[in-house]
Amino acid sequence: MKHLLFLIAATCLSSAIYAQLPPIFDDSYNKVAQEDIIDRTYIPPRKVVWKYAGVDGKLVQNDATLLLAGDGQADVSGHTSYCLLKSTENEKASIMLDYGIEIHGGLQLVMGSADSRPSLVRIRFGESIGEANSQTDNVHNRIGFSTDDHAKRDFVMEIPRDGAIEIGNTGFRFVRIDLLEQNRTIKIKEARAILRFRNIPYLGSFKCNDERLNKIWMTAAYTVHLNMQDYLWDGIKRDRLVWLGDMHPEVMTIKNIFGKNPVVPQSLDYACKKYPLPEWMNGMSAYSFWYLIIHKEWYHHYGDLAFLQKHKDYIVGLIDNIISHIGEDGSETFGGKFLDWPSTPNKDGVESGYRALLVWALKDAIELCGVLNQPEAAKKCEWGIEHINKKIKPANGLKQAASLMALAGTMDAGKACKEVVSVGGAKGFSTFYGYYMLEALAKAGLQQSAIDIIRQYWGKMLDLGATTFWEDFNIEWVENNDVTGIDEMPVKGKKDIHGDFGAYCYPGYRHSLCHGWSSGPASWLIEHVLGVEIVETGCKTVRVKPFLGDLEWVEGSYPTPYGVIAISHKKLSNGKIDTKIKAPKGVKVIVGS
């Protein structure tokens, strides 16, 4: 009996020690090993977009077999169907596959045996058909060319025979495969995309009678979901990095849809470690302002005092650093002012928006100081707001600036929207700051205008083939309708929406088509149409005040630390709204104002 108990105890101890690795690895491995928290799913292509099968059409055979579900196993039974790619002295086969939706991950090729000689292939990943067809230029970042920045997307490699190989770790929807050598035949059993993602539920939801809005909402949510990798990235092809300013729209989407996911606190911890004071987050003072705003939002939603206290020293130190750059006369010495890329030519507008962002951050910092019992730091924030407000300047026609000024209270929201934000509808919107433009419109009571712009601006990306939202998009790019979408072969005489546009750090195909900062409609529709507002920290009290506008009904859900609130609104014939709510225990819900 004692011997049996010893074996049981030893087994339990062994299981605890070797929770990550098999027992053959000693404890020294476990101290440095890191578990992969990202799941993998294999997805076959949905269609063959294009192929070059030679003059006689025989260089590509049986390509429909690639669309079937696979098992990842090489097969020598003789009963397997293969796609054959061939080359001759003068011609080489090529094929392009469409997986139907943007994916983060790579490609699994399962090969059969054909030539006994090694075969070289070129494999190109693309977020658009144009990108998958493009040439790589890693020096000049020119319009019409692709890059391998942050994630390699263009490979030349030898493939196995009767075996499998995995290639790539990037963002893509399309894959092109080219034979490179003469007189070769390769047999492809499977060409499956490897989707790498956090296997987490969509706790928050939004649905209404307008399918265009529903698709926009889901696309925005999925855009952020793909960027929730080891840390919270901004892009899955390019910008696979933690950018504090870019994170804010993503954090809003995460808290409203995915709930309390560890990717947010882990990314904030990481940023503090990588940018110790007195450095600015990501080398930009504005992104340190966003750090304070994110903390306030996260604490307001979850009431996680322990996490906030963990960052207390950094928060207080950052406040000191900020105040040290503000003069008695309202001048400042921050330098390097940045809002988003499209706003950068408007220097006066950026100056005004930057000051508004600083005021917003200091107001949120005062709330944090109250929770952390830091009255002296709070007084410094009040001093900073008072002095920065001595030199408030006009928005200079810049929608980004006017939106920040409305949200920070340095300009009346109605005036900001009437004179700047709503002028021209979606013209002047950007994917990042579009969220704050929508927020400003809601603050001014112009929710219907915001809904119309969501349909026009984000909806136009869907019309152009988007399955995730982009790093940047200018509605003026498509005013003449002379562009091809990302899921269309480029046509002579038309602009390629991916390859022929873009500027700053994203010219041509370097432009990311899955950027988390573009997810604004996901949280905006929940907060301003479904109508959810946190009244008391930790979601102890929540107000539900819907805006249906031209919609007939809206339903959805909202995650809280106590569980999910289920909400539905239906417009009655008399114009009133019938609201039904099911809230978890511990959450008080107030309906209406």
Sequence and secondary structure as in RCSB ss.txt:
>XXXX:A:sequence
MKHLLFLIAATCLSSAIYAQLPPIFDDSYNKVAQEDIIDRTYIPPRKVVWKYAGVDGKLVQNDATLLLAGDGQAD
VSGHTSYCLLKSTENEKASIMLDYGIEIHGGLQLVMGSADSRPSLVRIRFGESIGEANSQTDNVHNRIGFSTDDH
AKRDFVMEIPRDGAIEIGNTGFRFVRIDLLEQNRTIKIKEARAILRFRNIPYLGSFKCNDERLNKIWMTAAYTVH
LNMQDYLWDGIKRDRLVWLGDMHPEVMTIKNIFGKNPVVPQSLDYACKKYPLPEWMNGMSAYSFWYLIIHKEWYH
HYGDLAFLQKHKDYIVGLIDNIISHIGEDGSETFGGKFLDWPSTPNKDGVESGYRALLVWALKDAIELCGVLNQP
EAAKKCEWGIEHINKKIKPANGLKQAASLMALAGTMDAGKACKEVVSVGGAKGFSTFYGYYMLEALAKAGLQQSA
IDIIRQYWGKMLDLGATTFWEDFNIEWVENNDVTGIDEMPVKGKKDIHGDFGAYCYPGYRHSLCHGWSSGPASWL
IEHVLGVEIVETGCKTVRVKPFLGDLEWVEGSYPTPYGVIAISHKKLSNGKIDTKIKAPKGVKVIVGS
>XXXX:A:secstr
 HHHHHHHHHHHHHHHHTSSS TTS HHHHHH      EEEEE  SEEEEEE  TTS SEE GGGGGS   S   
 SS    EEEEB SS B EEEEEEEEEEEEEEEEEE    SS EEEEEEEESSHHHHHS B TTT  TT B  SS
S  EEEEEE SSSEEEEEEEEEEEEEEEE SSS EEEEEEEEEEEEE      SEEEES HHHHHHHHHHHHHHH
HHBSSSB SBSSS  S  HHHHHHHHHHIIIII S THHHHHHHHHHHHS TTS GGG HHHHHHHHHHHHHHHH
HH  HHHHHHTHHHHHHHHHHHHTTB TTS B   S  S GGGTT HHHHHHHHHHHHHHHHHHHHHHHHHHT H
HHHHHHHHHHHHHGGG    TT HHHHHHHHHHTSS HHHHIIIIITTTTTTT  TTTHHHHHHHHHHTT HHHH
HHHHHHHHHHHHHTT SS  S   GGGGTT  EE TTS   TTSEETTTS   TT  GGGS S BGGG HHHHHH
HHHTS EEEEEGGGTEEEE    TT SEEEEEEEETTEEEEEEEEE TTS EEEEEE  TT EEEE  
